[in-house]
Amino acid sequence: MNAALEFKVAAEDDPESHLLQVAVGADVSGRGLERFSDQVGADIVERFPRLGFAEAFLVKAADQVERKPHCAAAELMRDGWAQRVSNNPLDPPGR
């Protein structure tokens, strides 16, 4: 992945932004889910079902890429982001 897109917020610098970064990464592409137990993921999905989140998210991302081919989303999509979103462990087949 492009280093410019790997901006990380340190928890000690900005706890709220760090938490948001961790949560969004896990929610969208499964990034960092290994930090949590399988039970945490199962509990979240049970309480807040995904209901086609990955597919809907990728439709919106593709639309943005089409409109803005040089945006950060376009760079992510060129780097295989759609595959990572589609393979998010929170979105297994049948869920």
N, CA, C and O of each residue as an XYZ file, in Angstrom:
380
protein
N       0.839     -1.177      0.000
C       0.000      0.000      0.000
C       0.881      1.236      0.000
O       1.969      1.237      0.575
N       0.417      2.254     -0.629
C       1.126      3.527     -0.712
C       1.379      4.065      0.692
O       0.452      4.166      1.496
N       2.624      4.408      0.988
C       2.982      4.904      2.321
C       2.216      6.157      2.688
O       1.910      6.365      3.862
N       1.900      6.989      1.727
C       1.151      8.223      2.013
C      -0.246      7.919      2.518
O      -0.843      8.737      3.217
N      -0.775      6.755      2.174
C      -2.113      6.381      2.615
C      -2.082      5.614      3.934
O      -3.136      5.250      4.456
N      -0.929      5.369      4.466
C      -0.778      4.622      5.699
C      -0.571      5.536      6.900
O       0.090      5.148      7.864
N      -1.114      6.716      6.857
C      -1.003      7.661      7.961
C      -1.617      7.038      9.206
O      -2.767      6.602      9.186
N      -0.861      6.999     10.270
C      -1.348      6.414     11.519
C      -1.348      7.481     12.607
O      -0.420      8.280     12.727
N      -2.395      7.465     13.377
C      -2.524      8.396     14.494
C      -2.153      7.645     15.767
O      -2.762      6.624     16.089
N      -1.173      8.139     16.479
C      -0.747      7.498     17.725
C      -1.775      7.755     18.819
O      -2.287      8.866     18.951
N      -2.072      6.727     19.597
C      -3.064      6.855     20.669
C      -2.673      7.923     21.676
O      -3.525      8.635     22.208
N      -1.375      8.027     21.930
C      -0.949      9.025     22.921
C      -1.052     10.458     22.389
O      -1.130     11.405     23.172
N      -1.053     10.619     21.068
C      -1.186     11.951     20.469
C      -2.635     12.408     20.401
O      -2.937     13.573     20.662
N      -3.530     11.492     20.050
C      -4.941     11.840     19.862
C      -5.773     10.570     20.041
O      -6.070      9.883     19.064
N      -6.151     10.254     21.280
C      -6.842      8.989     21.544
C      -8.123      8.803     20.734
O      -8.394      7.701     20.256
N      -8.906      9.853     20.575
C     -10.169      9.720     19.847
C      -9.929      9.404     18.370
O     -10.587      8.534     17.801
N      -8.987     10.112     17.759
C      -8.685      9.862     16.349
C      -8.093      8.477     16.151
O      -8.392      7.804     15.165
N      -7.255      8.054     17.082
C      -6.666      6.712     17.004
C      -7.765      5.652     17.077
O      -7.777      4.710     16.286
N      -8.672      5.807     18.014
C      -9.768      4.849     18.161
C     -10.618      4.804     16.893
O     -11.001      3.726     16.439
N     -10.909      5.958     16.328
C     -11.687      6.012     15.092
C     -10.942      5.308     13.964
O     -11.546      4.561     13.194
N      -9.643      5.539     13.861
C      -8.839      4.912     12.813
C      -8.854      3.384     12.956
O      -9.006      2.669     11.966
N      -8.700      2.896     14.169
C      -8.706      1.454     14.412
C     -10.076      0.871     14.082
O     -10.173     -0.163     13.420
N     -11.128      1.533     14.542
C     -12.492      1.025     14.344
C     -12.885      1.016     12.871
O     -13.453      0.037     12.386
N     -12.588      2.090     12.164
C     -12.959      2.159     10.745
C     -12.173      1.135      9.938
O     -12.733      0.485      9.056
N     -10.895      0.984     10.225
C     -10.100     -0.019      9.517
C     -10.647     -1.419      9.716
O     -10.739     -2.193      8.764
N     -11.008     -1.747     10.939
C     -11.571     -3.067     11.231
C     -12.936     -3.235     10.571
O     -13.230     -4.283      9.995
N     -13.756     -2.210     10.657
C     -15.111     -2.279     10.117
C     -15.111     -2.417      8.605
O     -15.842     -3.246      8.063
N     -14.316     -1.631      7.925
C     -14.363     -1.591      6.466
C     -13.598     -2.745      5.831
O     -14.132     -3.418      4.949
N     -12.371     -2.991      6.252
C     -11.553     -3.992      5.565
C     -11.051     -5.127      6.460
O     -10.352     -6.025      5.992
N     -11.402     -5.086      7.732
C     -10.922     -6.121      8.640
C      -9.523     -5.868      9.159
O      -8.964     -6.703      9.870
N      -8.944     -4.715      8.808
C      -7.585     -4.402      9.245
C      -7.528     -4.313     10.764
O      -8.305     -3.586     11.383
N      -6.610     -5.054     11.355
C      -6.404     -5.001     12.793
C      -7.355     -5.854     13.612
O      -7.313     -5.802     14.841
N      -8.214     -6.638     12.968
C      -9.152     -7.464     13.738
C      -8.440     -8.461     14.637
O      -9.000     -8.922     15.632
N      -7.194     -8.793     14.282
C      -6.450     -9.741     15.112
C      -6.200     -9.190     16.508
O      -5.837     -9.942     17.412
N      -6.388     -7.893     16.694
C      -6.237     -7.288     18.026
C      -7.358     -7.721     18.973
O      -7.227     -7.616     20.192
N      -8.448     -8.202     18.404
C      -9.639     -8.527     19.184
C      -9.917    -10.026     19.133
O      -9.519    -10.705     18.187
N     -10.587    -10.527     20.133
C     -10.951    -11.947     20.131
C     -12.040    -12.193     19.087
O     -12.761    -11.275     18.697
N     -12.146    -13.444     18.642
C     -13.201    -13.809     17.697
C     -14.568    -13.515     18.300
O     -15.506    -13.168     17.582
N     -14.681    -13.653     19.616
C     -15.962    -13.411     20.273
C     -16.382    -11.948     20.152
O     -17.567    -11.659     19.991
N     -15.434    -11.034     20.228
C     -15.763     -9.609     20.077
C     -16.383     -9.375     18.700
O     -17.418     -8.717     18.591
N     -15.757     -9.910     17.646
C     -16.306     -9.760     16.298
C     -17.686    -10.374     16.171
O     -18.581     -9.782     15.567
N     -17.862    -11.562     16.738
C     -19.164    -12.228     16.676
C     -20.228    -11.421     17.414
O     -21.359    -11.301     16.943
N     -19.871    -10.875     18.556
C     -20.828    -10.065     19.327
C     -21.231     -8.799     18.576
O     -22.400     -8.415     18.570
N     -20.258     -8.163     17.946
C     -20.556     -6.938     17.191
C     -21.492     -7.246     16.033
O     -22.482     -6.544     15.829
N     -21.183     -8.298     15.270
C     -21.996     -8.641     14.107
C     -23.393     -9.091     14.536
O     -24.371     -8.826     13.837
N     -23.488     -9.762     15.670
C     -24.813    -10.180     16.157
C     -25.656     -8.959     16.523
O     -26.843     -8.894     16.203
N     -25.046     -8.020     17.181
C     -25.786     -6.820     17.615
C     -26.039     -5.848     16.469
O     -27.087     -5.205     16.411
N     -25.077     -5.745     15.560
C     -25.163     -4.813     14.434
C     -24.885     -5.582     13.137
O     -23.770     -5.524     12.618
N     -25.879     -6.299     12.610
C     -25.651     -7.105     11.398
C     -25.115     -6.269     10.243
O     -25.475     -5.102     10.085
N     -24.261     -6.875      9.447
C     -23.578     -6.184      8.350
C     -24.526     -5.848      7.200
O     -24.388     -4.792      6.583
N     -25.476     -6.719      6.904
C     -26.525     -6.459      5.911
C     -25.997     -5.934      4.579
O     -26.498     -4.942      4.049
N     -24.985     -6.608      4.046
C     -24.444     -6.227      2.746
C     -23.542     -5.010      2.769
O     -23.378     -4.334      1.753
N     -22.957     -4.729      3.921
C     -22.120     -3.542      4.058
C     -21.009     -3.488      3.018
O     -20.836     -2.469      2.349
N     -20.250     -4.582      2.873
C     -19.087     -4.574      1.975
C     -19.497     -4.233      0.548
O     -18.871     -3.394     -0.098
N     -20.541     -4.879      0.061
C     -20.985     -4.633     -1.308
C     -21.423     -3.181     -1.485
O     -21.040     -2.530     -2.457
N     -22.217     -2.676     -0.555
C     -22.703     -1.296     -0.646
C     -21.548     -0.298     -0.542
O     -21.519      0.707     -1.253
N     -20.613     -0.580      0.338
C     -19.460      0.308      0.505
C     -18.641      0.373     -0.778
O     -18.223      1.449     -1.204
N     -18.416     -0.784     -1.390
C     -17.602     -0.820     -2.604
C     -18.291     -0.124     -3.779
O     -17.614      0.451     -4.632
N     -19.604     -0.165     -3.837
C     -20.326      0.577     -4.877
C     -20.050      2.070     -4.716
O     -19.777      2.762     -5.697
N     -20.121      2.564     -3.486
C     -19.853      3.990     -3.231
C     -18.394      4.341     -3.512
O     -18.103      5.404     -4.061
N     -17.487      3.460     -3.142
C     -16.068      3.713     -3.393
C     -15.793      3.760     -4.888
O     -15.066      4.634     -5.359
N     -16.368      2.824     -5.637
C     -16.164      2.793     -7.087
C     -16.731      4.057     -7.735
O     -16.143      4.592     -8.676
N     -17.852      4.525     -7.241
C     -18.432      5.770     -7.759
C     -17.481      6.939     -7.533
O     -17.275      7.763     -8.424
N     -16.904      7.007     -6.338
C     -15.960      8.090     -6.051
C     -14.736      7.997     -6.959
O     -14.259      9.012     -7.466
N     -14.236      6.805     -7.160
C     -13.063      6.613     -8.016
C     -13.365      7.051     -9.448
O     -12.527      7.661    -10.112
N     -14.566      6.735     -9.912
C     -14.940      7.137    -11.268
C     -14.985      8.664    -11.394
O     -14.558      9.222    -12.405
N     -15.501      9.326    -10.368
C     -15.609     10.786    -10.401
C     -14.285     11.483    -10.127
O     -14.024     12.566    -10.651
N     -13.443     10.852     -9.296
C     -12.174     11.473     -8.879
C     -11.054     10.441     -8.990
O     -10.639      9.869     -7.982
N     -10.569     10.203    -10.187
C      -9.595      9.131    -10.400
C      -8.247      9.317     -9.702
O      -7.444      8.385     -9.670
N      -7.988     10.481     -9.152
C      -6.707     10.712     -8.469
C      -6.867     10.834     -6.960
O      -5.937     11.256     -6.273
N      -8.039     10.468     -6.433
C      -8.290     10.602     -4.995
C      -7.674      9.424     -4.226
O      -7.205      8.455     -4.824
N      -7.684      9.525     -2.914
C      -7.116      8.471     -2.066
C      -7.844      7.144     -2.270
O      -7.212      6.088     -2.274
N      -9.157      7.186     -2.437
C      -9.915      5.948     -2.668
C      -9.449      5.260     -3.954
O      -9.380      4.033     -4.014
N      -9.132      6.044     -4.970
C      -8.648      5.466     -6.227
C      -7.319      4.745     -6.007
O      -7.105      3.650     -6.528
N      -6.450      5.353     -5.251
C      -5.160      4.725     -4.940
C      -5.379      3.427     -4.170
O      -4.737      2.416     -4.457
N      -6.268      3.453     -3.211
C      -6.568      2.247     -2.439
C      -7.138      1.147     -3.335
O      -6.743     -0.014     -3.229
N      -8.060      1.517     -4.211
C      -8.669      0.523     -5.104
C      -7.619     -0.078     -6.036
O      -7.648     -1.279     -6.305
N      -6.701      0.735     -6.526
C      -5.630      0.217     -7.396
C      -4.714     -0.732     -6.626
O      -4.054     -1.586     -7.217
N      -4.682     -0.575     -5.310
C      -3.791     -1.382     -4.473
C      -4.493     -2.606     -3.877
O      -3.964     -3.228     -2.956
N      -5.663     -2.956     -4.384
C      -6.335     -4.168     -3.930
C      -7.286     -4.003     -2.769
O      -7.665     -4.987     -2.133
N      -7.676     -2.786     -2.483
C      -8.562     -2.515     -1.344
C      -9.902     -3.228     -1.479
O     -10.435     -3.730     -0.489
N     -10.454     -3.280     -2.692
C     -11.752     -3.943     -2.884
C     -11.681     -5.394     -2.435
O     -12.625     -5.907     -1.834
N     -10.572     -6.056     -2.720
C     -10.409     -7.452     -2.303
C     -10.356     -7.561     -0.784
O     -10.948     -8.471     -0.203
N      -9.646     -6.635     -0.142
C      -9.564     -6.659      1.320
C     -10.932     -6.393      1.950
O     -11.301     -7.034      2.934
N     -11.675     -5.452      1.382
C     -13.019     -5.160      1.898
C     -13.905     -6.388      1.713
O     -14.639     -6.765      2.626
N     -13.843     -7.006      0.551
C     -14.665     -8.188      0.265
C     -14.295     -9.378      1.138
O     -15.138    -10.231      1.416
N     -13.043     -9.441      1.572
C     -12.580    -10.564      2.395
C     -12.595    -10.259      3.891
O     -12.024    -11.017      4.676
N     -13.227     -9.179      4.293
C     -13.294     -8.822      5.710
C     -13.910     -9.985      6.491
O     -15.005    -10.433      6.150
N     -13.238    -10.481      7.522
C     -13.776    -11.581      8.310
C     -15.133    -11.264      8.970
O     -15.859    -12.177      9.363
N     -15.464     -9.998      9.087
C     -16.780     -9.636      9.628
C     -17.891     -9.902      8.626
O     -19.067     -9.882      8.989
N     -17.537    -10.150      7.370
C     -18.515    -10.377      6.303
C     -18.349    -11.749      5.650
O     -18.219    -11.833      4.429
N     -18.352    -12.827      6.443
C     -18.189    -14.129      5.806
C     -19.426    -14.468      4.981
O     -20.500    -13.910      5.205
N     -19.272    -15.388      4.023
C     -20.422    -15.796      3.205
C     -21.590    -16.239      4.100
O     -21.401    -16.918      5.109
N     -22.771    -15.841      3.704
C     -23.968    -16.240      4.448
C     -24.318    -15.347      5.613
O     -25.308    -15.586      6.305
N     -23.520    -14.323      5.838
C     -23.843    -13.423      6.955
C     -24.528    -12.193      6.460
O     -24.876    -11.318      7.253
